[in-house]
Amino acid sequence: MKSIPSSSAIFDWLKRMGERDGILGMEKVNEAITKKVSEQDNRESYTLIIDPTLIEASIREARMTYLGFKGYRPVVATLKENGLVIAYQFKEGNDSRDRAYYE
C-alpha cells in the first residue's frame, strides 16, 4: 500500500494529464489493448455493463451531484465476459450530457 499513490495524488495527475492531452493518449493505449485482446477472443456475443459511480469530493472545483453532495460521476463501460473497459467518461457533479455533444 505504501507504493500506491493517494486518491488526491491520482486526481492531480489525471487533471494535469487532461490539460496536456494525456488522457487522449491513455485512450489510444486502452483502444490498442482492447483491440488486441478482442482479436484473440473467439466469443460471438458479450454483455455490456455500464456503471456510473458517484465519488464525493471536497475540493472547491467539484460540482453538486444529484444526491446533494459535491463530487464526480465517472461512467465506465465494460464487457462482462472478459472485463475489458471499452469506454469511459469522467463527468462532474450532475452533468448528464453526452461527451459527443459538447466536445
N, CA and C atoms as a LAMMPS dump frame, in Angstrom:
ITEM: TIMESTEP
0
ITEM: NUMBER OF ATOMS
309
ITEM: BOX BOUNDS ff ff ff
-5.0000000000000000e+02 5.0000000000000000e+02
-5.0000000000000000e+02 5.0000000000000000e+02
-5.0000000000000000e+02 5.0000000000000000e+02
ITEM: ATOMS id mol type element x y z
1 1 1 N 0.812 -1.199 0
2 1 2 C 0 0 0
3 1 3 C 0.854 1.261 0
4 2 1 N 2.096 1.154 0.478
5 2 2 C 2.95 2.339 0.528
6 2 3 C 3.317 2.841 -0.865
7 3 1 N 3.316 1.951 -1.853
8 3 2 C 3.712 2.369 -3.201
9 3 3 C 2.525 2.855 -4.04
10 4 1 N 1.299 2.716 -3.525
11 4 2 C 0.117 3.171 -4.253
12 4 3 C -0.139 4.635 -3.919
13 5 1 N -0.237 5.501 -4.926
14 5 2 C -0.478 6.926 -4.661
15 5 3 C -1.85 7.147 -4.032
16 6 1 N -1.978 8.231 -3.299
17 6 2 C -3.265 8.575 -2.691
18 6 3 C -4.256 8.958 -3.783
19 7 1 N -5.546 8.925 -3.45
20 7 2 C -6.56 9.284 -4.44
21 7 3 C -6.406 10.732 -4.879
22 8 1 N -5.998 11.622 -3.97
23 8 2 C -5.813 13.025 -4.363
24 8 3 C -4.611 13.18 -5.289
25 9 1 N -3.57 12.387 -5.086
26 9 2 C -2.402 12.443 -5.982
27 9 3 C -2.779 11.935 -7.369
28 10 1 N -3.59 10.873 -7.429
29 10 2 C -4.035 10.352 -8.718
30 10 3 C -4.907 11.383 -9.42
31 11 1 N -5.823 12.023 -8.67
32 11 2 C -6.676 13.057 -9.248
33 11 3 C -5.825 14.195 -9.815
34 12 1 N -4.835 14.661 -9.038
35 12 2 C -3.964 15.748 -9.51
36 12 3 C -3.249 15.348 -10.792
37 13 1 N -2.76 14.109 -10.836
38 13 2 C -2.053 13.635 -12.024
39 13 3 C -2.993 13.58 -13.223
40 14 1 N -4.191 13.017 -13.031
41 14 2 C -5.152 12.94 -14.13
42 14 3 C -5.547 14.322 -14.622
43 15 1 N -5.701 15.26 -13.7
44 15 2 C -6.051 16.628 -14.09
45 15 3 C -4.936 17.248 -14.936
46 16 1 N -3.69 17.062 -14.504
47 16 2 C -2.559 17.598 -15.278
48 16 3 C -2.478 16.932 -16.642
49 17 1 N -2.698 15.611 -16.705
50 17 2 C -2.644 14.894 -17.973
51 17 3 C -3.757 15.358 -18.909
52 18 1 N -4.93 15.619 -18.368
53 18 2 C -6.044 16.086 -19.182
54 18 3 C -5.767 17.439 -19.79
55 19 1 N -5.072 18.281 -19.052
56 19 2 C -4.736 19.607 -19.563
57 19 3 C -3.711 19.54 -20.681
58 20 1 N -2.96 18.452 -20.761
59 20 2 C -1.919 18.318 -21.786
60 20 3 C -2.233 17.205 -22.771
61 21 1 N -3.497 16.854 -22.911
62 21 2 C -3.931 15.782 -23.82
63 21 3 C -3.41 14.409 -23.428
64 22 1 N -2.968 14.246 -22.182
65 22 2 C -2.51 12.939 -21.717
66 22 3 C -3.631 11.926 -21.663
67 23 1 N -4.84 12.393 -21.361
68 23 2 C -5.988 11.489 -21.322
69 23 3 C -6.251 10.92 -22.711
70 24 1 N -6.105 11.746 -23.746
71 24 2 C -6.288 11.246 -25.115
72 24 3 C -5.263 10.162 -25.433
73 25 1 N -4.04 10.34 -24.948
74 25 2 C -3.003 9.332 -25.143
75 25 3 C -3.354 8.03 -24.442
76 26 1 N -3.894 8.148 -23.218
77 26 2 C -4.297 6.952 -22.483
78 26 3 C -5.461 6.251 -23.182
79 27 1 N -6.36 7.027 -23.797
80 27 2 C -7.465 6.432 -24.547
81 27 3 C -6.939 5.614 -25.715
82 28 1 N -5.907 6.101 -26.396
83 28 2 C -5.327 5.369 -27.522
84 28 3 C -4.695 4.06 -27.052
85 29 1 N -4.025 4.103 -25.896
86 29 2 C -3.424 2.885 -25.341
87 29 3 C -4.525 1.884 -25.006
88 30 1 N -5.596 2.363 -24.36
89 30 2 C -6.706 1.48 -23.999
90 30 3 C -7.348 0.864 -25.25
91 31 1 N -7.522 1.667 -26.289
92 31 2 C -8.102 1.157 -27.533
93 31 3 C -7.222 0.068 -28.148
94 32 1 N -5.912 0.282 -28.13
95 32 2 C -4.996 -0.707 -28.712
96 32 3 C -5.029 -2.02 -27.92
97 33 1 N -5.049 -1.924 -26.596
98 33 2 C -5.105 -3.135 -25.76
99 33 3 C -6.432 -3.855 -25.979
100 34 1 N -7.525 -3.096 -25.997
101 34 2 C -8.846 -3.685 -26.203
102 34 3 C -8.918 -4.403 -27.543
103 35 1 N -8.384 -3.784 -28.573
104 35 2 C -8.405 -4.391 -29.909
105 35 3 C -7.608 -5.695 -29.925
106 36 1 N -6.421 -5.678 -29.319
107 36 2 C -5.571 -6.869 -29.328
108 36 3 C -6.22 -8.019 -28.565
109 37 1 N -6.764 -7.72 -27.388
110 37 2 C -7.415 -8.768 -26.595
111 37 3 C -8.656 -9.288 -27.318
112 38 1 N -9.426 -8.379 -27.916
113 38 2 C -10.653 -8.772 -28.62
114 38 3 C -10.359 -9.667 -29.815
115 39 1 N -9.275 -9.397 -30.509
116 39 2 C -8.905 -10.211 -31.663
117 39 3 C -8.557 -11.644 -31.258
118 40 1 N -8.072 -11.82 -30.032
119 40 2 C -7.707 -13.154 -29.552
120 40 3 C -8.882 -13.875 -28.899
121 41 1 N -9.976 -13.181 -28.708
122 41 2 C -11.165 -13.75 -28.056
123 41 3 C -12.131 -14.241 -29.13
124 42 1 N -12.573 -15.49 -29.035
125 42 2 C -13.425 -16.041 -30.081
126 42 3 C -14.915 -16.002 -29.74
127 43 1 N -15.307 -15.245 -28.756
128 43 2 C -16.734 -15.124 -28.419
129 43 3 C -17.467 -14.396 -29.534
130 44 1 N -18.753 -14.713 -29.685
131 44 2 C -19.568 -14.044 -30.69
132 44 3 C -20.499 -13.009 -30.076
133 45 1 N -20.662 -13.046 -28.753
134 45 2 C -21.515 -12.054 -28.103
135 45 3 C -20.951 -11.721 -26.717
136 46 1 N -21.297 -10.535 -26.253
137 46 2 C -20.821 -10.032 -24.961
138 46 3 C -21.968 -9.362 -24.217
139 47 1 N -21.784 -9.218 -22.93
140 47 2 C -22.718 -8.466 -22.104
141 47 3 C -22.059 -7.137 -21.767
142 48 1 N -22.696 -6.046 -22.157
143 48 2 C -22.166 -4.715 -21.897
144 48 3 C -22.676 -4.227 -20.546
145 49 1 N -21.758 -3.82 -19.678
146 49 2 C -22.114 -3.283 -18.368
147 49 3 C -21.692 -1.818 -18.334
148 50 1 N -22.656 -0.939 -18.096
149 50 2 C -22.363 0.487 -17.98
150 50 3 C -22.578 0.873 -16.53
151 51 1 N -21.521 1.348 -15.876
152 51 2 C -21.547 1.584 -14.442
153 51 3 C -21.193 3.022 -14.082
154 52 1 N -22.196 3.845 -13.803
155 52 2 C -21.91 5.188 -13.288
156 52 3 C -21.707 5.106 -11.772
157 53 1 N -20.712 5.8 -11.269
158 53 2 C -20.41 5.792 -9.848
159 53 3 C -20.269 7.226 -9.364
160 54 1 N -20.813 7.512 -8.193
161 54 2 C -20.65 8.843 -7.607
162 54 3 C -19.489 8.821 -6.637
163 55 1 N -18.625 9.833 -6.746
164 55 2 C -17.476 9.967 -5.86
165 55 3 C -17.553 11.327 -5.192
166 56 1 N -17.644 11.338 -3.878
167 56 2 C -17.716 12.599 -3.14
168 56 3 C -16.337 13.253 -3.117
169 57 1 N -16.305 14.569 -3.319
170 57 2 C -15.042 15.31 -3.324
171 57 3 C -15.225 16.626 -2.578
172 58 1 N -14.238 16.979 -1.792
173 58 2 C -14.35 18.208 -1.003
174 58 3 C -13.589 19.382 -1.625
175 59 1 N -13.023 19.189 -2.807
176 59 2 C -12.271 20.277 -3.421
177 59 3 C -13.224 21.331 -3.979
178 60 1 N -12.763 22.517 -4.06
179 60 2 C -13.585 23.655 -4.478
180 60 3 C -14.168 23.494 -5.879
181 61 1 N -13.421 22.89 -6.805
182 61 2 C -13.862 22.78 -8.191
183 61 3 C -14.968 21.749 -8.401
184 62 1 N -15.194 20.877 -7.421
185 62 2 C -16.209 19.83 -7.578
186 62 3 C -17.591 20.459 -7.696
187 63 1 N -18.447 19.805 -8.482
188 63 2 C -19.81 20.291 -8.692
189 63 3 C -20.81 19.441 -7.916
190 64 1 N -21.982 19.999 -7.672
191 64 2 C -23.024 19.318 -6.922
192 64 3 C -23.581 18.14 -7.723
193 65 1 N -23.753 17.007 -7.055
194 65 2 C -24.344 15.829 -7.68
195 65 3 C -25.851 15.829 -7.433
196 66 1 N -26.552 14.923 -8.095
197 66 2 C -27.996 14.839 -7.897
198 66 3 C -28.359 14.327 -6.503
199 67 1 N -27.388 13.783 -5.76
200 67 2 C -27.65 13.348 -4.395
201 67 3 C -27.373 14.441 -3.364
202 68 1 N -26.962 15.613 -3.841
203 68 2 C -26.796 16.749 -2.947
204 68 3 C -25.422 16.933 -2.332
205 69 1 N -24.411 16.224 -2.801
206 69 2 C -23.049 16.472 -2.343
207 69 3 C -22.167 16.787 -3.549
208 70 1 N -21.054 17.474 -3.291
209 70 2 C -20.127 17.807 -4.375
210 70 3 C -19.303 16.581 -4.726
211 71 1 N -19.103 16.398 -6.034
212 71 2 C -18.314 15.258 -6.435
213 71 3 C -18.266 15.054 -7.931
214 72 1 N -17.927 13.828 -8.302
215 72 2 C -17.74 13.451 -9.699
216 72 3 C -18.524 12.177 -9.979
217 73 1 N -18.796 11.93 -11.261
218 73 2 C -19.577 10.765 -11.666
219 73 3 C -18.93 10.106 -12.882
220 74 1 N -17.865 9.335 -12.654
221 74 2 C -17.288 8.615 -13.785
222 74 3 C -18.232 7.505 -14.242
223 75 1 N -18.27 7.29 -15.549
224 75 2 C -19.095 6.23 -16.135
225 75 3 C -18.138 5.317 -16.903
226 76 1 N -18.207 4.015 -16.599
227 76 2 C -17.309 3.053 -17.223
228 76 3 C -18.136 1.975 -17.904
229 77 1 N -17.798 1.659 -19.156
230 77 2 C -18.45 0.584 -19.899
231 77 3 C -17.464 -0.57 -20.031
232 78 1 N -17.876 -1.736 -19.533
233 78 2 C -17.011 -2.917 -19.579
234 78 3 C -17.74 -4.078 -20.23
235 79 1 N -16.957 -5.039 -20.684
236 79 2 C -17.521 -6.289 -21.195
237 79 3 C -17.439 -7.312 -20.067
238 80 1 N -18.58 -7.848 -19.675
239 80 2 C -18.659 -8.746 -18.528
240 80 3 C -17.772 -9.977 -18.691
241 81 1 N -17.777 -10.561 -19.859
242 81 2 C -17.107 -11.838 -20.071
243 81 3 C -15.591 -11.77 -19.929
244 82 1 N -14.969 -10.664 -20.319
245 82 2 C -13.51 -10.582 -20.23
246 82 3 C -13.017 -9.381 -19.412
247 83 1 N -13.937 -8.558 -18.918
248 83 2 C -13.558 -7.444 -18.047
249 83 3 C -12.914 -6.265 -18.744
250 84 1 N -12.92 -6.246 -20.064
251 84 2 C -12.307 -5.141 -20.788
252 84 3 C -13.096 -3.851 -20.61
253 85 1 N -12.385 -2.771 -20.328
254 85 2 C -13.003 -1.446 -20.314
255 85 3 C -12.991 -0.952 -21.757
256 86 1 N -14.169 -0.757 -22.321
257 86 2 C -14.222 -0.362 -23.728
258 86 3 C -14.525 1.118 -23.909
259 87 1 N -15.036 1.77 -22.86
260 87 2 C -15.304 3.202 -22.933
261 87 3 C -15.438 3.747 -21.519
262 88 1 N -15.139 5.016 -21.375
263 88 2 C -15.298 5.664 -20.083
264 88 3 C -15.492 7.151 -20.311
265 89 1 N -16.111 7.754 -19.327
266 89 2 C -16.368 9.187 -19.395
267 89 3 C -16.3 9.739 -17.982
268 90 1 N -15.556 10.805 -17.79
269 90 2 C -15.442 11.424 -16.475
270 90 3 C -16.351 12.634 -16.447
271 91 1 N -17.399 12.561 -15.628
272 91 2 C -18.366 13.649 -15.57
273 91 3 C -18.28 14.341 -14.221
274 92 1 N -18.584 15.625 -14.229
275 92 2 C -18.553 16.397 -13
276 92 3 C -19.958 16.569 -12.448
277 93 1 N -20.084 16.357 -11.135
278 93 2 C -21.345 16.62 -10.463
279 93 3 C -22.525 15.923 -11.095
280 94 1 N -23.546 16.678 -11.446
281 94 2 C -24.777 16.152 -12
282 94 3 C -24.81 16.249 -13.528
283 95 1 N -23.659 16.415 -14.155
284 95 2 C -23.576 16.552 -15.608
285 95 3 C -24.072 15.282 -16.274
286 96 1 N -25.118 15.39 -17.07
287 96 2 C -25.665 14.216 -17.749
288 96 3 C -25.478 14.282 -19.259
289 97 1 N -24.77 15.319 -19.727
290 97 2 C -24.573 15.455 -21.174
291 97 3 C -23.635 14.385 -21.693
292 98 1 N -23.881 13.941 -22.891
293 98 2 C -23.008 13.006 -23.564
294 98 3 C -21.809 13.784 -24.092
295 99 1 N -20.632 13.267 -23.918
296 99 2 C -19.406 13.94 -24.31
297 99 3 C -19.423 14.372 -25.769
298 100 1 N -20.026 13.573 -26.637
299 100 2 C -20.043 13.881 -28.066
300 100 3 C -20.762 15.203 -28.357
301 101 1 N -21.67 15.597 -27.491
302 101 2 C -22.442 16.81 -27.735
303 101 3 C -21.741 18.088 -27.322
304 102 1 N -20.716 18.019 -26.492
305 102 2 C -20.11 19.279 -26.054
306 102 3 C -18.608 19.326 -26.202
307 103 1 N -18.013 18.371 -26.89
308 103 2 C -16.575 18.473 -27.151
309 103 3 C -16.331 19.109 -28.482
